[in-house]
Amino acid sequence: MVLSRRNFMKSAAVAVAAPMVVPGAVLGKDGKTLPSERLVMALIGCGGQGRGDMGGMMSFNEVQMVAVCDPVKDHREEARRQVNSRYNHNDCAAYDDFRPILDREDIDAILIGTPDHWHALITIAAAKKKKDVYCEKPETLTIAEGRAMAEAIKKYGIVFSGGSQRVIGDYGDLPRLLWGGAIGEIQEAFVDCGGPSGDCNLPAEPEPEGLNWEMWVGPSPWRPYHHDLVTGGFRNYRDYSGGGMTDWGAHRFGAALYATNHLYSGPVEVLPGEPGDEKRRIIYHFADGLKMYHANTGDNVYVGTEGSLRIGRNNTLVGRHHKPEKRVEIPGYKWFNPWENRNIFGDFVYCAKTRQKPFRNIEAAQRALIMCHLGNIVYWLGRGIKWDPDKEEILGDPEAARWLDRPKRAPWKIDI
């Protein structure tokens, strides 16, 4: 049995009734984490990204992975082999339905690596079971889902981290330069990422053995199986994802909001750019005068009153700027020890154990994805929209407002 924070005290209470010799390893004398301090986790969604994230989590001694889940048999069996190899045992459980995992009292937290159309439902179901959540980006399929996730996370008091490691990982110390005045007052930010998703018209194919297709489709409109959908191709289709706009946009719009000190802000108007203008495909107007663009510039570019900066190849800074006059402290990842890797996985583990708010908390994730979803809506409709960033509402356009959410296929529904 794996001892978690949930069941360690129960086991200890029973054990105290009889004298026993406790191995030093159980007391943490071998340098390993005490069983009572381990974060017992499960992976739901075992594709390549999910398994990669799981490897990152298992690099921390504080984490014990005990179960994996995926409707695709090959995916979950590969994840199960990865876990068993990491711990040199054969104990990892494998499921094709996530609900039994949420019913397990020994599991403290889950890692969600599913396609986007499952993120909100599984996050909210986990929150109701008091399990902390690390959810891969794009954390939401719609704007309304993100708000429902935020309400559930607050209501049930769980720790949530989104999975956009590139906001800090790719952009390093750039926000410190910009916040410190390296290019003066920031006026424009150009954000490079892919475009919107569209309708799915893939032909039907025979379902392979070991596939739970009903569970893969889940809350999305029913359609027959096609192999592209279970091998990463789902991102092109609106029923499952927002396309490159939400995929890399989750990283790069998140980075732009962070670098411009608008991490918890949003635009008031979103407009289509002029035809042929690849630097200003979509224009986001902020109330304080900042303009942000969906652009084809190779990466994020920032223009201020005293120069410009961009990230070039190998994450090098390119552009004219002056040194900041003072060192500016900026929010970032939390960690246990200064010599450990300061990455997004460690940030989640630390916050799950200390009950602090992670860097990529639900509000930060929601704001970044709102930028992406609003851009998609403008692309799909071919016209501009006005936006209330406080109420998270599209103003004066009922047709556009219908894109704020999608109906769910029965029996699935958002229920906080």
C-alpha positions as CSV (number, residue, x, y, z in Angstrom):
1,M,0.0,0.0,0.0
2,V,1.2,3.5,-0.8
3,L,1.0,5.8,2.2
4,S,-0.4,9.2,1.3
5,R,-1.1,12.3,3.3
6,R,-4.7,11.0,3.5
7,N,-4.1,7.6,5.0
8,F,-0.9,8.0,6.9
9,M,-2.5,9.2,10.0
10,K,-5.1,6.4,10.0
11,S,-2.3,3.9,9.7
12,A,-0.2,5.5,12.4
13,A,-3.1,5.4,14.8
14,V,-3.5,1.7,14.4
15,A,0.2,1.0,14.6
16,V,0.7,2.8,17.9
17,A,-1.3,0.1,19.7
18,A,1.5,-2.4,19.3
19,P,5.3,-2.0,19.7
20,M,7.2,-2.3,16.4
21,V,10.6,-1.7,14.9
22,V,10.4,1.0,12.2
23,P,13.0,0.9,9.4
24,G,15.1,4.0,9.0
25,A,13.8,4.5,5.5
26,V,10.3,4.9,6.8
27,L,11.5,7.7,9.0
28,G,13.2,9.5,6.1
29,K,16.7,8.7,7.4
30,D,17.9,7.5,4.0
31,G,17.3,11.0,2.6
32,K,14.0,10.1,0.9
33,T,10.6,11.7,1.5
34,L,8.6,10.3,4.4
35,P,5.5,8.3,3.2
36,S,3.3,10.7,5.1
37,E,4.7,13.6,3.0
38,R,4.4,12.1,-0.4
39,L,2.0,13.5,-2.9
40,V,0.2,10.5,-4.3
41,M,-0.8,11.2,-7.9
42,A,-2.5,9.6,-11.0
43,L,-2.3,10.5,-14.7
44,I,-5.5,10.9,-16.7
45,G,-4.7,11.2,-20.4
46,C,-1.6,9.2,-21.3
47,G,-0.6,10.5,-24.8
48,G,2.9,11.8,-25.4
49,Q,2.4,15.1,-23.6
50,G,0.8,13.4,-20.6
51,R,3.6,10.9,-20.2
52,G,6.2,13.6,-20.6
53,D,4.5,15.6,-17.8
54,M,4.3,12.5,-15.7
55,G,8.1,12.0,-16.1
56,G,8.6,15.5,-14.9
57,M,6.4,14.9,-11.8
58,M,8.1,11.6,-11.0
59,S,11.5,13.3,-10.9
60,F,10.5,14.7,-7.5
61,N,11.0,12.4,-4.6
62,E,7.9,14.0,-3.0
63,V,5.7,12.4,-5.7
64,Q,4.4,8.9,-5.9
65,M,2.5,8.0,-9.1
66,V,0.1,5.1,-8.6
67,A,-2.4,5.0,-11.4
68,V,-2.9,5.9,-15.1
69,C,-6.0,6.3,-17.2
70,D,-6.6,6.6,-21.0
71,P,-9.3,5.2,-23.3
72,V,-6.6,4.2,-25.8
73,K,-5.1,1.0,-24.5
74,D,-1.6,1.5,-26.0
75,H,-1.3,4.9,-24.4
76,R,-2.3,3.7,-20.9
77,E,-0.1,0.6,-21.1
78,E,2.9,2.6,-22.1
79,A,2.3,5.0,-19.2
80,R,1.9,2.1,-16.8
81,R,5.2,0.6,-17.9
82,Q,6.8,4.0,-17.4
83,V,5.6,4.2,-13.8
84,N,6.5,0.6,-13.0
85,S,10.0,1.2,-14.4
86,R,10.5,4.4,-12.4
87,Y,9.6,2.7,-9.1
88,N,10.9,-0.8,-10.0
89,H,7.6,-2.6,-9.2
90,N,4.5,-3.8,-11.0
91,D,1.8,-2.0,-8.9
92,C,0.6,0.8,-11.1
93,A,-3.1,0.5,-11.9
94,A,-4.5,1.3,-15.3
95,Y,-8.0,2.4,-16.2
96,D,-10.0,3.5,-19.3
97,D,-12.4,5.6,-17.3
98,F,-11.2,8.4,-15.0
99,R,-14.0,8.1,-12.4
100,P,-12.6,5.2,-10.5
101,I,-9.4,7.2,-10.0
102,L,-11.3,10.0,-8.4
103,D,-13.0,7.6,-6.1
104,R,-9.7,6.4,-4.7
105,E,-9.1,7.9,-1.3
106,D,-5.4,7.3,-1.4
107,I,-4.8,9.6,-4.3
108,D,-4.1,13.3,-3.4
109,A,-3.7,14.9,-6.9
110,I,-4.2,14.2,-10.5
111,L,-2.3,15.2,-13.7
112,I,-4.6,15.8,-16.7
113,G,-3.1,15.2,-20.1
114,T,-6.3,14.6,-22.1
115,P,-7.5,16.5,-25.2
116,D,-8.9,19.9,-24.3
117,H,-12.6,19.0,-24.4
118,W,-12.1,17.0,-21.2
119,H,-10.1,19.5,-19.1
120,A,-13.0,21.3,-17.4
121,L,-15.1,18.3,-16.6
122,I,-12.3,16.3,-15.1
123,T,-10.9,19.3,-13.2
124,I,-14.3,20.1,-11.6
125,A,-15.0,16.4,-10.8
126,A,-11.6,16.2,-9.1
127,A,-12.2,19.4,-7.2
128,K,-15.4,18.0,-5.8
129,K,-13.4,15.0,-4.6
130,K,-10.9,17.4,-3.0
131,K,-8.0,16.4,-5.2
132,D,-5.5,18.9,-6.4
133,V,-5.0,19.3,-10.2
134,Y,-2.2,19.9,-12.6
135,C,-3.9,20.4,-16.0
136,E,-2.0,20.6,-19.3
137,K,-2.7,23.6,-21.5
138,P,-4.9,24.7,-23.2
139,E,-6.7,24.5,-19.8
140,T,-10.1,25.4,-21.3
141,L,-12.1,24.7,-24.5
142,T,-14.3,27.7,-23.9
143,I,-14.4,30.9,-21.9
144,A,-17.3,29.7,-19.8
145,E,-15.5,26.5,-18.9
146,G,-12.6,28.5,-17.5
147,R,-14.9,30.5,-15.2
148,A,-16.7,27.3,-14.0
149,M,-13.3,25.8,-13.3
150,A,-12.2,28.9,-11.3
151,E,-15.4,28.8,-9.2
152,A,-15.1,25.1,-8.5
153,I,-11.4,25.4,-7.5
154,K,-12.3,28.2,-5.1
155,K,-15.4,26.5,-3.7
156,Y,-13.6,23.2,-2.9
157,G,-10.3,24.7,-1.9
158,I,-8.0,22.7,-4.1
159,V,-4.6,23.7,-5.6
160,F,-4.7,24.0,-9.4
161,S,-1.8,24.6,-11.8
162,G,-2.1,24.9,-15.5
163,G,0.6,23.4,-17.6
164,S,2.2,26.2,-19.6
165,Q,5.9,25.9,-18.7
166,R,7.0,28.1,-21.5
167,V,5.7,31.4,-20.0
168,I,8.8,31.5,-17.8
169,G,10.8,28.7,-19.4
170,D,11.0,30.3,-22.9
171,Y,11.1,34.0,-21.8
172,G,13.4,33.8,-18.8
173,D,14.3,37.2,-17.4
174,L,12.6,39.2,-20.1
175,P,9.7,40.3,-17.8
176,R,12.2,41.7,-15.3
177,L,13.8,43.8,-18.1
178,L,10.4,45.1,-19.3
179,W,9.0,45.7,-15.8
180,G,12.2,47.5,-14.9
181,G,11.7,50.0,-17.8
182,A,14.2,48.6,-20.3
183,I,12.2,49.9,-23.3
184,G,10.2,52.5,-21.5
185,E,6.5,52.3,-21.5
186,I,5.3,49.3,-23.4
187,Q,3.0,50.3,-26.2
188,E,2.7,47.1,-28.4
189,A,3.1,43.4,-28.0
190,F,3.2,41.0,-31.0
191,V,2.3,37.4,-30.2
192,D,3.1,34.7,-32.7
193,C,1.1,31.4,-32.6
194,G,-1.0,29.3,-34.9
195,G,-4.5,30.0,-36.1
196,P,-8.0,28.8,-35.2
197,S,-9.5,25.3,-35.4
198,G,-12.4,24.4,-37.7
199,D,-15.0,21.8,-38.4
200,C,-14.1,18.1,-38.4
201,N,-14.9,16.1,-41.6
202,L,-12.6,13.1,-41.2
203,P,-14.0,9.9,-42.7
204,A,-15.1,7.0,-40.4
205,E,-12.6,4.2,-39.7
206,P,-13.0,0.9,-37.8
207,E,-12.3,1.2,-34.1
208,P,-9.2,-0.6,-33.0
209,E,-9.2,-3.3,-30.3
210,G,-8.8,-1.9,-26.8
211,L,-10.2,1.5,-27.5
212,N,-13.0,3.0,-25.4
213,W,-14.2,5.5,-28.1
214,E,-17.3,6.5,-26.2
215,M,-15.1,7.8,-23.4
216,W,-12.7,9.5,-25.8
217,V,-15.5,11.5,-27.4
218,G,-17.1,12.2,-24.0
219,P,-18.9,15.6,-23.9
220,S,-18.2,16.5,-27.6
221,P,-20.7,15.8,-30.4
222,W,-20.7,12.2,-31.4
223,R,-18.6,11.3,-34.5
224,P,-17.0,8.0,-35.7
225,Y,-13.5,7.1,-34.9
226,H,-10.5,8.3,-37.0
227,H,-6.9,7.6,-36.0
228,D,-5.8,11.2,-36.4
229,L,-7.9,12.2,-33.4
230,V,-6.1,9.9,-31.0
231,T,-2.6,10.7,-32.3
232,G,-2.6,14.4,-31.7
233,G,-4.6,15.5,-34.8
234,F,-7.6,16.6,-32.6
235,R,-6.1,20.1,-32.2
236,N,-7.3,21.0,-35.7
237,Y,-10.9,20.6,-34.9
238,R,-13.2,22.9,-33.0
239,D,-15.1,20.2,-31.1
240,Y,-11.9,19.2,-29.2
241,S,-9.6,22.2,-29.3
242,G,-9.0,25.8,-30.4
243,G,-6.3,24.9,-32.8
244,G,-2.8,26.5,-32.8
245,M,-4.5,29.7,-31.4
246,T,-5.1,28.0,-28.0
247,D,-2.2,25.4,-28.3
248,W,0.8,27.7,-28.6
249,G,-1.3,30.7,-27.8
250,A,-1.7,29.4,-24.2
251,H,2.1,29.8,-23.9
252,R,2.7,33.0,-25.9
253,F,-0.4,35.1,-24.9
254,G,0.3,34.0,-21.3
255,A,3.9,35.2,-21.7
256,A,2.8,38.5,-23.3
257,L,0.3,39.2,-20.5
258,Y,3.1,38.4,-17.9
259,A,5.8,40.5,-19.7
260,T,3.5,43.5,-20.0
261,N,2.3,43.2,-16.4
262,H,-1.3,42.4,-17.5
263,L,-1.3,38.8,-16.2
264,Y,-4.8,39.3,-14.7
265,S,-6.1,41.8,-17.2
266,G,-7.8,41.6,-20.5
267,P,-8.8,43.6,-23.6
268,V,-11.9,45.8,-24.0
269,E,-12.1,45.3,-27.8
270,V,-10.8,42.7,-30.3
271,L,-10.7,43.5,-34.0
272,P,-9.6,41.7,-37.2
273,G,-6.5,43.3,-38.8
274,E,-6.3,44.6,-42.3
275,P,-6.1,41.9,-45.0
276,G,-2.5,41.0,-45.7
277,D,-1.1,42.5,-42.5
278,E,0.8,39.5,-41.1
279,K,2.0,41.5,-38.0
280,R,-1.5,42.5,-37.0
281,R,-3.9,39.6,-37.9
282,I,-6.0,40.3,-34.7
283,I,-5.8,43.5,-32.7
284,Y,-6.5,43.5,-29.0
285,H,-7.1,46.9,-27.4
286,F,-6.6,47.3,-23.6
287,A,-8.2,50.1,-21.5
288,D,-4.8,51.5,-20.6
289,G,-3.8,51.9,-24.2
290,L,-1.7,48.8,-24.7
291,K,-2.2,47.1,-28.1
292,M,-1.5,43.4,-28.5
293,Y,-1.6,41.5,-31.8
294,H,-1.9,38.0,-33.0
295,A,1.0,38.1,-35.4
296,N,3.3,36.3,-37.7
297,T,6.6,37.6,-36.3
298,G,8.4,34.4,-35.4
299,D,8.0,35.0,-31.6
300,N,6.9,37.6,-29.1
301,V,8.0,41.2,-29.8
302,Y,7.6,44.1,-27.5
303,V,7.7,47.8,-28.5
304,G,8.0,50.7,-26.1
305,T,8.7,54.4,-26.0
306,E,12.5,53.8,-25.7
307,G,13.2,50.7,-27.8
308,S,12.0,47.2,-28.6
309,L,12.8,43.6,-27.5
310,R,12.1,40.2,-28.9
311,I,13.1,36.6,-28.2
312,G,15.3,35.2,-31.0
313,R,16.7,31.8,-31.6
314,N,17.9,29.9,-28.4
315,N,15.9,32.4,-26.3
316,T,18.3,35.2,-26.9
317,L,17.2,38.8,-26.5
318,V,17.2,40.8,-29.7
319,G,16.6,44.6,-29.9
320,R,17.5,48.0,-28.5
321,H,17.1,48.6,-24.8
322,H,18.8,50.3,-21.9
323,K,19.6,48.7,-18.5
324,P,16.8,48.9,-15.9
325,E,17.7,51.5,-13.2
326,K,16.6,49.1,-10.5
327,R,16.1,45.5,-9.9
328,V,12.5,44.6,-10.1
329,E,11.1,41.6,-8.3
330,I,8.6,39.5,-10.4
331,P,6.4,36.6,-9.4
332,G,7.7,33.1,-10.5
333,Y,7.9,29.5,-9.5
334,K,8.1,28.4,-5.8
335,W,10.5,25.6,-4.8
336,F,11.6,23.6,-1.8
337,N,15.4,24.2,-2.0
338,P,17.4,26.8,-4.0
339,W,19.5,24.1,-5.6
340,E,16.6,22.2,-7.1
341,N,15.2,22.8,-10.6
342,R,12.8,25.6,-10.5
343,N,10.2,24.3,-12.9
344,I,6.5,24.3,-13.2
345,F,6.2,20.7,-11.9
346,G,8.1,21.6,-8.7
347,D,6.0,24.7,-8.3
348,F,2.8,22.5,-8.3
349,V,4.3,20.0,-5.9
350,Y,5.4,22.7,-3.5
351,C,2.1,24.5,-3.6
352,A,0.1,21.2,-3.2
353,K,2.1,20.6,0.0
354,T,2.0,24.1,1.4
355,R,-1.5,25.1,0.0
356,Q,-0.1,28.2,-1.7
357,K,-1.2,29.5,-5.2
358,P,0.9,28.2,-8.1
359,F,2.3,30.6,-10.7
360,R,0.0,29.3,-13.4
361,N,-3.1,29.4,-11.2
362,I,-6.5,29.2,-12.7
363,E,-7.0,32.9,-13.0
364,A,-3.7,33.4,-14.9
365,A,-4.6,30.4,-17.1
366,Q,-8.1,31.7,-17.7
367,R,-6.9,35.2,-18.7
368,A,-4.4,33.8,-21.2
369,L,-7.0,31.5,-22.8
370,I,-9.5,34.3,-23.0
371,M,-7.2,36.1,-25.3
372,C,-7.0,32.9,-27.5
373,H,-10.7,32.2,-27.4
374,L,-11.6,35.8,-28.3
375,G,-9.2,35.7,-31.2
376,N,-10.8,32.5,-32.5
377,I,-14.3,34.1,-32.2
378,V,-13.2,37.0,-34.3
379,Y,-11.7,34.7,-36.9
380,W,-14.8,32.5,-37.0
381,L,-17.2,35.5,-37.3
382,G,-15.0,37.7,-39.4
383,R,-15.8,40.8,-37.4
384,G,-14.7,42.6,-34.2
385,I,-16.3,42.3,-30.7
386,K,-16.4,44.4,-27.5
387,W,-15.4,42.6,-24.3
388,D,-16.0,43.3,-20.6
389,P,-12.9,41.8,-18.9
390,D,-14.4,42.0,-15.4
391,K,-17.7,40.3,-16.2
392,E,-16.2,38.1,-18.9
393,E,-19.0,39.0,-21.3
394,I,-19.2,39.9,-25.0
395,L,-21.1,43.2,-25.2
396,G,-24.0,43.9,-27.6
397,D,-23.5,40.8,-29.9
398,P,-25.7,37.8,-29.0
399,E,-24.4,35.8,-32.0
400,A,-20.8,36.2,-30.9
401,A,-21.8,35.5,-27.2
402,R,-23.0,32.0,-28.2
403,W,-19.3,31.1,-28.7
404,L,-18.6,31.6,-25.0
405,D,-19.6,28.0,-24.3
406,R,-20.6,24.8,-26.1
407,P,-23.4,22.3,-25.3
408,K,-22.2,19.1,-23.7
409,R,-23.3,15.7,-25.0
410,A,-25.4,13.7,-22.4
411,P,-24.8,12.6,-19.8
412,W,-21.9,14.9,-19.4
413,K,-22.4,18.4,-17.9
414,I,-20.7,21.1,-15.9
415,D,-22.0,20.7,-12.4
416,I,-20.2,22.7,-9.6
